Amino acid sequence: MDCEALKQRVQELEKANRILEKKLKRSESSQAELERTNDLKEALFRKAIRDLQVSQETVQKSHEILQQQAAELEQALSNLKLTQAQLIQSEKMSSLGQLVAGVAHEINNPISFIYGNLRHAQEYAEILVQMIRAYQNSSIEEIQTLSEEVDLSFVLQDFSNVLRSMSSGAERIEEIVNLLRTFSRLDEAELKSVSLHEGLESTLMILGSRLRGRVNRQEIRIVRTYGELPKIECYAGRINQVFMSLLSNAIDALDVRSQKSEPDWQPQLTIRTEIDSDWVRVGIADNGTGIPEAIQTRIFDPFFTTKPIGQGTGLGLSIAYQIITEHHRGKLNCHSVVDQGTEFLIELPLL
């Protein structure tokens, strides 16, 4: 090989070497870049693992907090149910108290008739026994003496009056007991056909002591506008509980208004019944204080009351609404105007 060819070969090898060096540098640069990329990926991966661990810890803490909150809510719900049960029981005891007070007051009058006349009846019976014995003994002197001491004609007449008064008292007690049985319906099946008018009258009898006049209020006038109603299939005891609640609230409204100075105002309750298509309607209205429009939508809410603390549980109207709407598929509405009065309208389906 001549010198020229050798020189050319050396140049080619130098050129190839330079190319290889450049490739090596690029490879080393790529390797460094790859290492930096791997380091970055590893750092990001480690960070992701740490973030995941932190997230898991946060989720676990959140789960523990949610479990604790769920337990607290469950306890609060249990306490609320217990409170509700206690308030419902309190409402029942309040109704029972009204029932007992009303019946005691109503029975007291005829019992007084009988008790007050027992002494006179006993005296008259003793006088008549003495007269009969005197006649049996044919003792003219004893008969004359007894005739001078007592007015026999008055005794005979008044004795009959005493017996009639005692009989009237006994009949009134029997009537009260029957009305009480009608109100409670304890001896009958829960669901049966009954007269709503009988339920209304038995409730009015129980509330009779509250209807009478007081020092600061006249006697409440009862206006009955009863239509011809068939017997209605319902839960009679519960319907009577509704009547008791609505009438008691009406009397409360009349008592409040009676505290105002209105000489021409006469407290009045109006009870009307009618049939409209397939519905039976019972309206109970008063001319009391009325209910402000702002709270009329809340009067059937549980625990809502406008009465002072300790004078109302806020369950009476709520329970009444539940009895009518849920147990009887009916309707219970209220229409009221302040200083004019309130009417509650019960609607029960015939079918």
C-alpha positions in Angstrom: 0.0 0.0 0.0 1.5 3.3 -1.0 1.6 6.4 1.3 -1.2 8.1 -0.3 -3.6 5.3 0.3 -2.4 4.8 3.9 -2.9 8.5 4.6 -6.4 8.3 3.2 -7.1 5.2 5.4 -5.9 7.0 8.5 -8.2 9.9 7.8 -11.1 7.6 7.4 -10.3 6.0 10.7 -10.0 9.3 12.4 -13.3 10.4 11.0 -14.9 7.1 12.2 -13.4 7.6 15.6 -14.8 11.2 15.9 -18.2 9.8 14.9 -17.9 7.2 17.6 -16.8 9.7 20.2 -19.8 11.9 19.4 -22.1 8.9 19.6 -20.5 8.0 22.9 -21.0 11.5 24.3 -24.6 11.4 23.1 -25.0 8.0 24.8 -23.5 9.3 28.0 -25.7 12.3 27.9 -28.8 10.1 27.3 -27.7 7.8 30.1 -27.4 10.8 32.4 -30.7 12.1 31.3 -32.2 8.7 31.8 -30.7 8.5 35.3 -32.1 11.9 36.1 -35.5 10.9 34.7 -35.4 7.7 36.8 -34.4 9.6 39.9 -37.3 12.0 39.3 -39.7 9.1 38.7 -38.5 7.4 41.8 -38.9 10.6 43.8 -42.4 11.1 42.4 -43.2 7.5 43.1 -42.0 7.8 46.7 -44.0 11.0 47.0 -47.1 9.2 45.6 -46.6 6.4 48.1 -46.3 9.0 51.0 -49.4 10.8 49.7 -51.3 7.6 49.5 -50.3 6.6 53.0 -51.4 10.1 54.2 -54.6 9.7 52.3 -55.2 6.3 53.9 -54.6 7.7 57.3 -56.9 10.6 56.6 -59.6 8.2 55.2 -59.2 6.0 58.3 -59.5 9.0 60.6 -62.5 10.3 58.6 -64.1 6.8 58.9 -63.5 6.8 62.6 -65.0 10.3 62.9 -68.0 9.2 60.8 -68.4 6.1 62.9 -68.3 8.3 66.0 -70.8 10.8 64.5 -73.1 7.9 63.5 -73.0 6.6 67.0 -73.7 10.0 68.4 -76.6 10.5 65.9 -78.0 7.1 66.8 -77.8 7.9 70.5 -79.5 11.3 69.7 -82.2 9.5 67.8 -82.7 7.1 70.6 -83.0 10.0 73.1 -85.4 11.8 70.7 -87.6 8.7 70.5 -87.6 8.3 74.3 -88.4 12.0 74.7 -91.2 11.7 72.1 -92.6 8.6 73.9 -92.5 10.5 77.2 -94.2 13.5 75.7 -96.9 11.3 74.1 -97.4 9.6 77.4 -97.6 13.1 79.0 -100.2 14.1 76.5 -102.2 10.9 77.2 -102.0 11.6 80.9 -103.1 15.2 80.3 -106.1 13.9 78.4 -106.7 11.3 81.1 -106.6 14.1 83.7 -109.1 16.1 81.8 -111.3 13.0 81.5 -111.1 12.3 85.2 -111.7 15.9 86.2 -114.7 16.2 83.9 -116.3 13.0 84.9 -115.7 13.7 88.6 -117.3 17.1 88.3 -120.3 15.7 86.3 -120.9 12.8 88.7 -120.5 15.1 91.7 -123.8 16.9 91.0 -126.1 13.8 90.9 -124.2 12.3 93.8 -125.0 15.5 95.7 -128.7 15.1 94.9 -128.7 11.6 96.3 -126.4 12.3 99.3 -128.3 15.5 100.2 -131.6 13.8 100.2 -130.6 10.6 102.0 -131.0 12.4 105.4 -134.5 13.6 104.6 -135.5 10.2 103.2 -134.3 8.5 106.3 -136.2 11.0 108.5 -139.4 10.6 106.5 -139.1 6.8 106.5 -138.7 6.8 110.3 -141.8 9.0 110.7 -143.8 6.8 108.4 -142.6 3.7 110.3 -143.6 5.2 113.6 -147.1 6.1 112.1 -147.5 2.6 110.8 -146.6 1.0 114.1 -149.0 3.4 115.9 -151.8 2.2 113.6 -150.8 -1.4 114.1 -150.9 -0.9 117.9 -154.2 1.1 117.6 -152.7 3.7 119.9 -155.0 6.8 119.2 -153.0 8.9 121.6 -149.7 8.1 120.0 -151.1 8.8 116.5 -152.5 12.1 117.7 -149.1 13.0 119.2 -147.2 12.1 116.1 -149.7 14.0 113.9 -149.2 17.1 116.1 -145.4 16.8 115.9 -145.1 16.4 112.2 -146.9 17.6 109.1 -147.9 14.2 107.7 -149.2 15.5 104.4 -146.0 17.5 103.8 -143.9 14.4 104.7 -145.8 12.2 102.2 -145.6 14.8 99.4 -141.9 15.7 100.0 -140.9 12.1 100.5 -142.1 11.5 96.9 -140.1 14.5 95.7 -137.0 13.3 97.5 -137.3 9.8 95.9 -137.8 11.4 92.5 -134.7 13.6 93.0 -132.6 10.6 94.0 -133.9 8.6 91.1 -133.0 11.5 88.8 -129.5 11.6 90.2 -129.1 7.9 89.7 -130.3 8.2 86.1 -127.9 11.0 85.5 -125.0 8.9 86.9 -126.1 6.1 84.5 -126.1 8.5 81.6 -122.7 9.8 82.5 -121.3 6.3 82.7 -122.8 5.4 79.3 -121.3 8.6 77.8 -118.0 7.7 79.3 -118.2 4.3 77.8 -119.0 5.8 74.5 -116.0 8.1 74.7 -113.5 5.5 75.7 -114.8 2.6 73.6 -112.8 0.2 75.8 -115.4 -2.6 75.5 -115.6 -2.5 71.7 -113.5 -3.5 68.7 -111.2 -0.7 67.6 -112.6 -0.4 64.1 -116.3 -0.4 63.8 -119.3 1.7 62.7 -120.2 4.4 65.2 -122.2 7.6 65.5 -119.9 10.7 65.4 -122.7 12.7 67.1 -122.5 10.3 70.1 -118.7 10.8 70.2 -119.1 14.6 70.1 -121.8 14.6 72.9 -119.7 12.3 75.1 -116.7 14.6 74.7 -118.8 17.7 75.5 -120.1 16.0 78.6 -116.5 15.3 79.8 -115.6 18.9 79.1 -118.8 20.2 80.8 -117.0 21.6 83.8 -114.8 23.8 81.4 -117.8 25.0 79.5 -119.6 26.5 82.6 -119.2 30.1 83.5 -116.4 31.4 85.6 -115.5 34.6 87.5 -114.0 36.2 84.4 -115.9 34.4 81.7 -119.5 33.7 80.8 -120.8 30.2 80.2 -119.7 29.0 76.7 -122.7 28.7 74.4 -122.8 25.5 72.3 -124.4 25.8 68.9 -125.1 22.4 67.2 -125.8 22.2 63.5 -126.0 18.5 63.0 -126.8 16.9 59.7 -128.2 13.5 59.0 -125.1 11.3 59.3 -124.9 7.5 58.8 -122.7 5.5 61.2 -119.0 5.8 60.2 -116.5 3.0 60.2 -113.6 4.3 62.2 -111.4 3.9 65.2 -113.9 5.4 67.6 -111.6 5.9 70.6 -109.1 7.8 68.5 -111.7 9.9 66.8 -113.0 10.9 70.2 -109.4 11.8 71.2 -109.3 14.1 68.2 -112.6 15.7 69.3 -111.2 16.1 72.8 -108.0 17.8 71.5 -109.9 20.2 69.1 -112.6 21.2 71.7 -110.0 21.7 74.4 -107.9 24.0 72.2 -111.1 25.9 71.3 -112.0 26.4 75.0 -108.4 27.5 75.6 -108.8 30.2 72.9 -112.0 31.3 74.4 -110.4 31.5 77.9 -107.6 33.7 76.5 -110.0 36.1 74.7 -112.2 36.3 77.9 -109.3 38.1 79.6 -109.8 41.1 77.3 -112.4 43.7 78.2 -115.2 43.0 75.6 -118.6 43.6 77.3 -120.6 42.5 74.3 -118.6 39.3 73.5 -120.2 36.0 74.2 -118.0 32.9 74.1 -119.4 30.4 71.7 -118.5 27.0 70.2 -120.2 25.9 66.9 -120.2 22.3 65.9 -121.5 21.3 62.5 -121.7 18.0 60.7 -122.6 17.3 57.1 -122.2 14.9 54.1 -120.6 16.2 50.9 -120.4 13.5 48.2 -118.2 10.7 49.6 -117.0 12.7 52.6 -118.3 13.3 56.1 -117.4 16.7 57.5 -117.2 17.8 61.1 -116.5 21.5 61.8 -115.5 22.7 65.3 -115.4 26.5 65.4 -114.8 29.1 68.2 -115.0 32.8 68.3 -111.8 33.1 70.3 -108.4 34.8 69.7 -107.7 33.2 66.4 -104.3 32.0 65.1 -101.9 34.4 63.3 -101.4 33.5 59.6 -97.6 33.3 60.1 -97.9 30.2 62.3 -101.0 28.5 60.8 -98.8 26.2 58.7 -97.0 25.0 61.9 -99.8 24.2 64.2 -99.8 20.5 63.2 -96.0 20.1 63.7 -94.9 17.9 66.6 -93.8 19.9 69.7 -95.0 23.2 68.3 -97.1 25.2 70.8 -98.0 28.8 71.5 -98.9 28.1 75.1 -96.6 29.0 78.0 -93.9 26.5 79.1 -95.5 23.8 81.1 -99.0 24.3 79.8 -98.8 22.4 76.5 -96.7 19.6 75.0 -97.3 20.6 71.4 -98.5 17.1 70.6 -102.3 17.4 70.8 -102.9 18.8 67.3 -100.0 16.7 65.9 -101.5 13.5 67.1 -105.0 14.6 66.0 -103.6 15.3 62.5 -101.9 11.9 62.4 -105.1 10.1 63.5 -107.2 11.7 60.8 -104.7 11.6 57.9 -102.9 8.4 58.5 -105.3 6.1 60.4 -108.4 7.2 58.6 -107.1 8.5 55.2 -109.0 11.8 55.9 -108.1 15.5 56.0 -107.8 18.0 58.9 -107.6 21.6 57.9 -107.6 24.9 59.9 -109.0 28.3 58.9 -108.5 31.2 61.3 -108.7 34.9 61.5 -107.1 36.8 64.4 -109.7 38.2 66.9 -112.5 36.5 65.1 -112.0 32.8 65.7 -110.8 29.5 64.4 -112.4 26.5 62.7 -111.0 23.0 62.4 -112.5 21.0 59.7 -112.4 17.2 59.8 -113.1 15.3 56.6 -113.5 11.5 56.7 -114.1 9.3 53.7 -117.4 7.3 53.6 -115.9 4.4 51.7 
